[in-house]
Amino acid sequence: MVMTIARCRRRLLLDLRLLSSCSSLFSSSSPSSSFPHRCRTIATTTIPSFSPRNPALRPLINSSIWTDLSYRITGKQKRTMFIQTQSTPNPLSLMFYPGKPVMEIGSSDFPNARTAMTSPLAKSLFAIDGVTRVFFGSDFITVTKTDEMSWDFLKPEVFAAIMDFFSSGNPLFLDSNAAASKDTAIHEDDSEIVAMIKELLETRIRPSVQDDGGDIVYRGYDPESGIVKLQMQGACSGCPSSSVTLKSGIENMLMHYIPEIRGVEQEEDVEEDNDTDAINSK
């Protein structure tokens, strides 16, 4: 009985200290504000709910693992979400793992803001200043930024957009038919060479590329020239080592298994003007 009372007292003191520290953080910006409705925990530091755009709170956001503790003080149901990040060979791209499935089948690439109109999550990510590309994998989201923008400023915004989406219950795509790329699906009218190319891409090449936060898409084969056209997506697009990967790795493998292939060419993205303005105006 004495032990139980002591534990209750310690728990009460901890809650009071938590309430006091959270209130002090808000007192400078809003003296009359009451304790916030939600709390978020980063690593072992508990801070109140915030806007990622608040520069004063950005130094607190350094962890790659976020825990969202909803309604902890009010006693309502607690929800937890961990978002981990992983670097890629492309210094401008970062992989975000929400701890939940993203794409059930295949992958999806959004090279500009206009293409993101089909996905609520991609659209919200492009609304963040500095984001230039978004890619969905099976269990990760790759975000590419401009060279001028720092990840220290972008990470909080990306974390918030991902957490808001998964808590909303909205579908990943507005149109389910536009969800996944089916470029390596083998069709009845495919030639033997094309079928072999697709098989190699799907089983030997694509898994390694996706581990780096990107994907590679089959765009065609010219039997007269023996050239295979491929497109790099996600973190692999614009990566300094993508050309080396394409020529030294992918081209050599395809030419080794399929003698008819004489080379591999990369198909570039079709650039569109005013993409950011287009998505922000919607």
C-alpha positions in Angstrom: 0.0 0.0 0.0 2.8 2.4 0.9 4.6 1.5 -2.3 1.5 2.2 -4.4 1.1 5.6 -2.8 4.7 6.4 -3.4 4.4 5.5 -7.1 1.3 7.6 -7.5 3.1 10.6 -6.0 6.1 10.2 -8.3 3.8 9.9 -11.3 1.9 13.0 -10.2 5.2 14.9 -9.8 6.3 13.8 -13.3 3.0 15.0 -14.9 3.2 18.3 -13.1 6.8 18.8 -14.3 5.8 17.9 -17.8 2.9 20.4 -17.7 5.1 23.1 -16.3 7.9 22.6 -19.0 5.4 22.6 -21.8 3.6 25.7 -20.6 6.9 27.6 -20.2 7.8 26.9 -23.9 4.6 28.5 -25.0 4.6 31.4 -22.5 7.0 33.5 -24.6 5.0 33.3 -27.8 1.5 33.2 -26.3 1.2 34.1 -22.6 -2.5 33.5 -22.5 -2.4 30.1 -24.3 -3.4 27.1 -22.3 -1.7 23.7 -22.4 -1.8 22.3 -25.9 -4.2 19.6 -26.9 -1.5 17.3 -28.2 2.1 16.5 -27.3 4.9 15.1 -29.4 7.9 13.2 -28.2 11.2 13.3 -30.1 13.6 10.7 -28.8 13.5 11.3 -25.0 12.5 15.0 -25.2 8.9 15.9 -24.8 7.7 19.1 -26.4 4.3 20.5 -27.2 2.5 20.4 -30.5 4.1 22.9 -32.9 4.2 24.2 -36.4 7.4 23.0 -38.2 7.7 26.5 -39.6 8.5 28.0 -36.2 12.3 28.6 -36.3 12.5 28.6 -32.5 11.6 25.0 -32.3 13.7 23.7 -35.2 16.8 23.0 -33.1 14.8 20.5 -31.1 14.0 18.4 -34.1 17.1 16.4 -34.8 16.0 12.8 -34.3 15.0 10.5 -37.2 12.5 8.8 -35.0 9.3 10.6 -34.2 6.7 9.5 -31.7 3.3 11.1 -31.8 1.6 10.9 -28.5 -1.9 12.1 -29.0 -4.0 13.4 -26.2 -1.7 12.2 -23.5 -2.6 14.7 -20.9 -6.3 14.6 -21.6 -6.3 10.8 -21.0 -7.6 9.9 -24.4 -6.4 7.0 -26.6 -2.6 7.1 -27.3 -1.4 6.8 -30.9 2.2 6.1 -31.8 4.0 6.6 -35.1 7.7 6.1 -35.8 9.2 7.8 -38.9 12.8 6.8 -39.6 15.1 8.4 -42.2 17.8 6.8 -44.4 20.4 8.6 -46.5 20.8 7.7 -50.2 23.7 8.0 -52.7 22.0 11.2 -53.8 22.8 13.9 -51.2 19.6 15.8 -52.3 17.3 12.8 -51.6 16.3 11.3 -48.3 14.2 8.1 -47.6 11.4 8.3 -45.0 10.1 5.1 -43.5 6.7 5.7 -41.8 6.6 2.2 -40.3 3.5 1.4 -42.5 3.1 0.1 -46.1 3.1 2.8 -48.7 2.7 1.1 -52.0 1.0 -2.3 -52.0 2.3 -3.1 -55.6 5.1 -1.5 -57.5 6.2 2.1 -57.1 5.2 5.6 -58.1 7.3 8.6 -59.1 6.3 12.2 -59.1 9.0 14.2 -60.9 7.2 17.5 -60.6 4.3 19.1 -58.8 1.8 18.7 -61.7 2.1 14.9 -61.6 1.5 14.9 -57.8 -2.1 16.1 -58.3 -3.1 12.4 -58.4 -1.9 11.8 -54.8 -2.9 13.8 -51.7 0.3 12.8 -49.9 2.5 13.8 -52.9 0.6 17.0 -53.3 1.1 18.0 -49.6 4.9 17.2 -49.9 5.3 19.3 -53.0 3.6 22.2 -51.2 6.7 22.3 -48.9 9.1 24.9 -50.1 12.3 23.2 -51.5 10.8 19.9 -52.5 11.5 19.0 -56.1 10.6 15.3 -56.4 8.6 12.7 -54.5 8.8 8.9 -54.9 6.7 6.1 -53.3 8.2 2.7 -52.6 6.8 -0.4 -50.9 7.5 0.9 -47.4 9.2 4.2 -47.9 8.9 7.7 -49.3 11.8 9.4 -51.0 11.9 13.2 -51.0 14.3 15.2 -53.2 15.1 18.8 -52.4 16.9 21.7 -54.0 20.6 22.2 -53.4 20.0 25.5 -51.5 17.5 24.0 -48.9 18.9 22.4 -45.8 17.4 19.1 -44.5 17.4 20.7 -41.0 14.6 22.9 -42.2 12.8 20.4 -44.5 12.7 17.4 -42.2 10.1 18.8 -39.7 7.8 19.8 -42.6 8.1 16.4 -44.3 7.5 14.6 -40.9 4.4 16.6 -40.3 3.0 16.0 -43.8 3.5 12.3 -43.6 2.0 12.0 -40.1 -1.0 14.1 -41.1 -1.6 12.0 -44.1 -1.5 8.6 -42.4 -3.7 9.9 -39.5 -6.3 11.2 -42.0 -7.3 7.9 -43.5 -7.2 9.3 -47.0 -6.3 7.0 -49.9 -2.8 7.3 -51.3 -4.2 8.0 -54.8 -7.4 9.6 -56.0 -7.5 7.3 -58.9 -6.5 3.7 -58.1 -5.8 3.0 -61.8 -2.9 5.5 -61.7 -1.3 3.9 -58.7 1.6 1.7 -59.7 4.0 1.4 -62.6 3.5 -1.8 -64.6 6.4 -1.3 -67.0 8.0 -4.7 -66.4 4.7 -6.7 -66.8 5.3 -9.2 -69.6 2.7 -9.2 -72.3 1.8 -11.8 -74.9 3.0 -9.6 -77.8 6.4 -9.0 -76.2 9.3 -10.5 -78.1 11.6 -12.9 -76.4 14.3 -10.2 -76.0 11.9 -7.7 -74.4 10.6 -10.4 -72.0 14.1 -11.2 -71.0 14.9 -7.5 -70.4 11.8 -7.1 -68.2 12.6 -10.2 -66.3 16.2 -9.0 -65.5 15.0 -5.6 -64.5 12.4 -6.9 -62.2 14.4 -9.7 -60.5 18.0 -8.6 -60.7 18.3 -4.9 -61.1 15.2 -3.2 -59.6 15.6 -4.5 -56.0 19.1 -3.0 -55.7 18.0 0.3 -57.1 15.0 0.5 -54.8 17.3 -0.1 -51.8 18.8 3.3 -52.7 15.4 5.1 -52.6 14.7 5.0 -56.3 13.6 2.8 -59.2 14.4 2.1 -62.8 11.6 1.9 -65.5 11.7 0.2 -68.8 10.9 2.6 -71.7 11.5 0.5 -74.8 13.9 -1.6 -76.9 15.0 -0.9 -80.5 15.8 -4.2 -82.2 17.6 -2.5 -85.0 20.1 -0.5 -82.9 20.0 -2.9 -79.9 19.5 0.0 -77.6 17.4 -0.3 -74.4 15.8 2.9 -73.0 15.5 3.2 -69.3 14.4 5.9 -66.9 15.8 6.5 -63.4 13.3 7.6 -60.8 13.3 8.8 -57.2 16.7 9.3 -55.6 18.4 7.7 -58.6 17.2 10.6 -60.9 19.9 13.3 -60.9 22.2 11.3 -58.6 25.9 11.9 -59.3 26.5 8.2 -59.6 23.5 7.3 -61.7 25.4 7.4 -65.0 28.0 5.1 -63.6 25.3 2.7 -62.3 23.5 2.8 -65.7 26.6 2.1 -67.8 28.9 0.0 -65.6 26.2 -1.9 -63.7 22.9 -2.2 -65.6 24.3 -2.0 -69.2 27.0 -4.7 -68.5 24.4 -7.0 -66.9 21.9 -6.7 -69.7 24.6 -7.2 -72.4 26.0 -10.2 -70.6 22.7 -12.1 -70.4 21.3 -10.8 -73.7 23.9 -10.6 -76.5 21.5 -8.7 -78.8 21.7 -5.7 -76.6 24.4 -3.2 -77.6 23.8 -0.4 -75.1 21.6 1.4 -72.7 20.3 4.9 -72.8 18.7 7.0 -70.1 15.4 8.7 -70.9 15.3 12.1 -69.2 12.2 13.6 -67.4 10.0 15.9 -69.4 10.3 19.2 -67.5 7.2 21.4 -67.0 7.2 25.0 -66.1 5.5 26.6 -63.1 4.8 23.3 -61.4 5.0 24.6 -57.9 2.7 27.5 -58.7 0.2 25.1 -60.3 0.0 22.9 -57.2 -0.2 25.8 -54.7 -3.0 27.4 -56.7 -5.2 24.3 -56.3 
